[in-house]
């Protein structure tokens, strides 16, 4: 008798055990225990969530559900249980909602193939979803997901958006960790630091400054996604292939080049590279006089923009992207050098940079960016802890006031005005006006971070996370992005997810004190008081830094050791 086959819409789950083949070759007995536990948990959770196991195949399994919601709850249950106990079983899960052909012995069809490809992208502990299945989860407050980007899958005609479940206890991979080919944003570029080819190594300040000016100029173009300075400079002096950098930054185009200074002359070489093909589709060399530096910056930025438009597709370009200040070239070079020093973040370098800029504004009081630079210097001293915060901010404020008086339309001025409106005046309507005005001029990551901070302060966490997603696209290596995301989870009392983000922030900037503080507090708020005390006690002693003392005092109080807590307060 011919077996009856039924076509139906179903949620399809694929799983496999990561590293099972190697484990079987090295320790067959351990591999059998892992597989046995996998199947026990798998069956238990499928019975709970009304799933039907169709087939076990070596280290994996295929199953179907009538409900996408139940399928995801089942996957969450499986991952949480397999991450605990003995042995721990590293599993990746892929889910898709699609059309299948089903009989008593097998399941096949496009839906099955799709789920298999989604699963193959993943990493241990993760649950990946197709966009179609993710659409079924709307209004399900118990399930949280986020997009990892658009991927090209083997034997799937069109690129697809892939989502990750982000519930507590579930591993959320970075897009670069997935094994598929990430479809790059169509109109995007990362400007890598221009190499200093001068005989004098001290001219590096100039090549870094020119790089930053090009980034800022291109960021003014609507419809072009420009990676921020922080993430571009992350790859400075690192011998990494361009395709890998492009994948890490999720861009379609990379700009690299060099600058050579000789007397009053400069040679600037620029190359544009298509990341997907690792193909240099345009290069140019400029031999120019330093006397024309601002015109050259504008000329180069416009030409790069035009070549990108030819290669990537249409976007509007303004007549000018760089408006040079009316100052001598030598003063501008001193400004670049001062900024270069301050961004080294040491007290000596910041103090030197501030001193040089103060001399510049005494000679050229109309140079707005120099005033902003001094304000930045004092802000860095106060934020890093190299000067009492109140004293540093008070010293920097007059220079910000002067910059705003000179030209409040500058993006940096609008950004600082938004901070004043938010932090000092608590005028949220005015804060948003300044931020939106700034975004009309520039797509710099600072505006998206500030939007997220303001929305988070209002308790609008979902909207804040949306702005942070854009911030991550522009600046994927920003410790600030990870801290802000952690803080939002912290405010939502999702402490484990918050700790995960704080840890990533600190991995990018080991002295990120604010992330360290909230990480420890998150441990205490989970009732992990002994662990929290050990966390704060293991912090290094730093003169004037109260993170360790404050944290240990809180932990002693949480442990009801009031004598120690009172000692800390005293």
N, C-alpha and C positions, 0 to 999 in steps of 0.2 A: 504493500500500500504506500502510495506517495505521501511523504511527510508534508503536512500543511504549513505554509509560510504566511506570516502576517506582517503587513507594513504598518508601522505606528511611529508616533512622535514620542521620544523618550529622552531622559537625561542619562547620558552614558558616562561611566567612570572607568578610567584606566589607572592602574597603579603598578609600580614595580619597586623592588628593593634595591637601593643604590649600593653598588659594590658587591653584590651577591656572588657574581661569578668568581671574583678574586678571592672572596672569603671561602667559597667552596673548594677552590684549588689549594688554599692554605690550611684550612681547618674544617674538614667536612662535618665533624660533629657539631661545631659551633654554628655552621651554616644551616644545618637541619633544625637546630633550636630556634634560630632566627625565623626560618620559614614557618615553623610550627606555630610560633607566637603570632606571626603576621596573619596566618589563616584563622587562628582562634579569635583574635580581635576583629578581623574583617567580618567573620560570620556573625559575631555578637552584635556589632554595630549595624549590619544590614538587617538583622531581625528587628532591631529597635526602630529603624527608619524605613521599613518596608521596601528594602532594596532586594533585587534578585541577582544572585551570583550566577553568571553564565558559564564562566570558564576560569580555572586556574592554569597558568602556564609558567612552569618553572618558578621564577621569582616574582611573578606578578599576577594580576587578576583583571577580569573584565566583568562589569556588572551594569545593570540598568535600573532606573527608577521612573515612576510615573510623575514624580514631583521634583523639580529642580531644587526647591528649598530643602526637601528631605535629603536629597543627594549631597548638598553642601553641608548640612548638619552632620550627616554620616561621615563625610570626609574629615570634618573638624574633630569629631569624636575619635576617629581612627588615628589621626596624627597626634592628638594629645595623649592617647593611651600608649602608642608605640614609642613616644619620646620618653616615657617613664618606665619603671619596672626593669626587669632583667630577663632577657637581654633587650637593650634599646634597639629598635629596628628603624633604620633610616629609609624612609619611603617618600617617593614623589607621587603626586596625584594630579590627574588632568580630567576636567569635566567639560562636556559640551551638550547642548540641547539640539537634537536634530532628528532627521528621518532615518529609521532603521528598518531592516528586514529581519524578522524574528521567527525562529522555530524552537522546538524543544531542545535542540542540541547546539544551535549556533546563532550568532547575531552578526550581521554585516551591513554595509551600506555607507554612505557618505558621513553619516553621523558618527559611526564607529571610527572611521579613518581620521576624522577631524579630532576626536577626543584623544586618539593615540598620538597624533602630532603635537597637540597641546601638552600632553604628559611628558613627551620626550624633551621638551624645552627645559623642564623644571630642575629643581635642586632638592636635596633631602629636606624634609620638613615642610615643604611648600605645597599649596593647593592652587593650581592655575585654572582659570576659567576662560572659556571663549566669551566674546562679547554678547553672543546670543543668549547664553545661559545667564550671564550677568544681568541682562535686561529683565530676567524673571525674578530678580531679587529686590526690585524696587519696593520701598516701604517696609523692608524687612530689617527692623532696627537691631535684631540680634546677630545679623551678619553684616560685616563691613568689608569692603573691597576697594582696591584702587587700580588704576590702569598702569601697566608697565610699558606701554608703547604699542606700536604697530609692527608686526613681524611677518616675514615671508616664510611660509611653511612648505615643506616638501610635498609635492603632488596636490597642493591646494592652489587654485588659480590666482585668487586675489589675496593681497596682504590682509591680515586680520589683527584686530586689537585684542591683546591678551591682558587679563586681569588677575590679580592675586588676592586671595582672602587674607585679611589683615587682623582677624580676631586674635585675642590673647593666646599665646602658646603656639601660634602658627608662624613659621619662617616666611619673611617677605623678602624675596631676592631683589637686588638692584637689576635694572634692565641689562647691564653689561654681564651679569652672571648667567643669564639664560643662554641656552645653547643654540638658539636659532639666529637667523640674520635679521637684525633690527632694521626696519625700513627708516631711513634717515628723514628728518623733516626736509621738505622739498627746498625751502629757502632758508638756509642756515649756514653759519660760518663761525669758526674759531680762529682768532688771530694769535698765533703762537709768538712768544717773545722774539723780537728781531735780534739776531746774533751780532755782537760787537766784534767787527773785524778790524778795528783800529789797532795800531801798534801799542797804544796806551790803554791798558785794561780799565783805567779809571773812567774812560768814556762810556762804560756800560750804563751809567745813569741816563745818557742821551738815547741809547737804543731802547732802553726800557720806557723812557718817556715818550718816544715816538710811537712805540707799540700801543701805549695807553691812549694816545691821541687818536690813533686810527680806530681803536675799539670804540672810543666815545663818539667819533664821527659816524661810524657805521651804525651805531646803536640808535641814531636819530632817524633811520630809515624805517618807515612803517612797513610791516610785512616781511622784514628780514630778522631772523632770530640770531642774535649775536651773543656768543658765550662771554661771560663776564671776565674781568681781569683776573680774579682769584683763581678760577678754574683754568684759564689759559696759562697762567704763570706756574700752575702746579706742575707743568711738564717742562719747565725751564731746565736746561742742561741734563735732560734725561734722554737716553738713547732708546726711544720707543718708536716702532714703525708707525707711519701716519695712519694706516687703516685702524690700528688698535687705538690710537688717540681719538680718531673720529668716532669709533664705537663707544669709547668711554664718555665722550662729550656729546654723543648723539647728534652729530652734525653731518651735513652732506659735503661741506667744503672746508678745507684747511688753508690758511694763509701762513706762509713762512718766508723768511728773507733775512737780510743782513744790512748793516750800516757800517760804512768805513769813513772816518773823518781824517782829513789831511789839511791842516791849516784852516783856511776859511772855506774849503770845499768838502762836499759830502757825496758819497756814492751810495744810493739806496737800491737794493735789489729785492724784488717782490715776486713770489710765485703763488699761484692758486692751484690747489690740488683737489681733484674729485676723489672723495674718500672711497666710494664704492669700487672704483677701478684703479685706485692708486695712480692716477694719470694727471700729469702736470698740464693743464689745459691753457695756461697763460703765464707768461713771465715778462718782466720788464726791468730795465735798469735806468735809474735817474742819476745824472751827474749835475749837481746844482750847487749854487753858492749858499752859504749859511745866511747871507743877508736876506734871502727869499724864503726863510724857513716856514712862515705861516702860509704863504701862497703854495709852497711845495706840499705841505700837509693837506691843504684843500685839493690840490691837483691829484695827489695820489689817492686820497679817499674817494673822490669822484670817479676816477678811472677804475678803481677796484669795484665800486658800486656798479658801474656800467658793464664791466666784464661779468660780474655776477648775474646781472639782469639778463645778459645775453645767454648765459649758461643755464640759469635756473628758471627763468620766466619773469614776467613783468612785475615790477613794483615801481612806485613813483620815487623820483630822486629830486631833491631840492637843488636850486642853482648853486648853493654853497653849503658845505657840511662843516667847515672850520672857519670861525670868525676870529682872526688873530687880534690879540690885544695890541694897543699902540705903545709898545715898549721896544727898546733895543734888543737885538738878538742875544747879546751877552747877558742881559738881565733875564731873558727867558731861559737861557742855559743854566743860570744860577737857580732859577725857580725849579727847573727839572731836577737839578742835583739835590736841592733841599728836600723835595718830595721823595726822591729816591732814598735819601738818608732816613727820613722819618718812617718810611715803610719797612725799614730793617727792624724797627720796634725796640731797639735798645735805648736806654735813657740818654746815653751820650749822643747817639745819632739823632734822636728826636730833639734834644736841646740844641744841637748844632744846627739842625734844619730850621727850628724856630728862630734862632738868632739870625741866621742868614736872611730869612724871610722878613724879619722885622727891619733889617737894614734896607731891604728892597722897598718895603712900603714907605719907609721914611723918604726914599728918593722918588718913588712913583706911587703916590697914595691912591691913584685911580686904578691900580692893578687889582681887580677884584679877586682873582684866583689866589693871589698871594695872601690876602686877608683870610680867605677860606682855608688856605694851607696852614696858617698860624692857628686858627681855630681847631683844625684837625689835629695838629700837634698836641695842643693842650687836652683835647678830648682823648687822645691816645694815652697820654700820661695819666689822666684820671681813671680811664677805663682799665688799663693794665695794672694799675696800682703803684705806679712809679711816683705819684704825687697824690696827696689827699684829694679825693674827687671834688669836694666842694671848692677847694682852692683852685684846682685846675680849670673847672668849668667857669668859675668867676673870672679867671684871667683870660680865657678864650672868648667869652661872650662879647666884649667890645669889638673884636675883630669880625665876628659874625654879624653884629649889628651894622658895621661899616660896609661889609660885603652886600648885605641886603639893601642898604641905602644906595649903593652904587648900581646894583643890577639885580633886582629880586627875581627877574625872569629866568636866571640861570637855574638849571635843574638842581644843583647843589643847594641853592638858596631856598627853593621850594621844599626840598627835602628837610632842611633844617627848620624852616617855618612850620612844617607839619609836626616835627618833634616838639617844638615849643608849644604849639597849640594842644598837643596830646599830653605831654608830660608835665607842663607847667600850668596850663590854663584849663585842661580837661574840656576843651571845646572840640567835641568830636566832629561836628559838622564842618568846622573850619579845617580840621585835620584832613578830612576827606577831600575838601576843596583843593588844598595845597598838593595832596598826593595825586589827585587826578590831573591837576594842571601840570605837575611834573611829568606824568606819564604821557601827556600830549607832546612833550618836548623830547623825552628820552625813555627808552625801555630798560633803563638800568635796573639791576636786580634789587637795589636798595628800596625802590618804591614798592615792589611786590612784598618784600620782607616787612616793610613798615605797614602796609595794608594788612598783612596777616597779624601783626602785633596788635594793631588797633581793633580789628574785628575780634581777635581772641579776647581782648580786654572787655569787649561788650558781650562775650559769651556766644558769639556767632562762629562756633568752631568749624562747622562744615565749610562756610564761606572762607574762613581763614586758611583752611587746608587747600582749598582751590587755588588761592593766590600762591601758596607755598609750592604747589605742583609746578606752576609757571616759574617760580624762583629756582626750583631744582633743575628745570630745563635749561635755564640761562647759566646757572652756577652749580653744577652737580658736585663740586668739591668744596662747597662752602660749609664750614663748621657752624656758621650762624643758622643756615637753613635747618640743619639737623637739630640744633638746640631749640629753635622755635617750634619745630614739629614735636619735639619731646615735651616742651612746655605746654603745648595745647593738649597733648595726651595727659599730662600731669594735671592740668586744670579739669579735665574730664574724669579724673580719678582712674585712668587706665595706666596704672603705675608700671606694669611690666613693659608695656609698649613704650612708655616714656623713657625708661632706663635704656632700652635698646637704642633709641635715638640719641640720648646723652652720650652713650658709649661711642657711637659713631662720630659724634661731634668732637669728643676728646681724642679719638684716633687721628683726626685731621689737625687738631690743635691741642697738644697735650696740656697746655696751661689754661684751658678754657674754664676758668674758675666758676663761672655761673652754672655751667653744666655739671661740674663736680658737685657743687652744693645741692642742686636739685636731685641728682642721682642718689646722694646719701639720704636726703629727705624722703624720697620715694620709697627707699627701703624701710624707713621708720613708719611711714604711713601704711605700709603693708603689714605691719606688725613684726617685721624682721629686725627686731631691736638690737639683738646681739650682733647680727651681721652688719647693721648700720653703725654701731659703735666701732667695730673693727675697721669698717670702711673709713671713717673719719680719723681714727687713731693712726692709720697707715699713711695719711697724707703728710707730705713734707712740711717742716716748719718754715714759714716765710715771714720775715719781719713785717708787721703791720697788716697781715692778712688774717682775718678773723674766721675764715672758713673752717679750719680745723677746730679751733676753740668753740665756735658756735655750734658746730655739728656734734662734737662730743658732749657738749652740755645738753643739747636736745636729746641725744641718745640716752644719757644718764637719767634724764627726767622720764623718758619713755620706759626705762627699766625700773622706775620707782626708786632709783638711787639718788635721793634728794640731797644728801650731803655733798656728793660729787657735783651735782647740778648747781648747787648754791656756790660751790667753789668756782665753777666756771663763770657764773654771773658776776661774782665778786671781782 
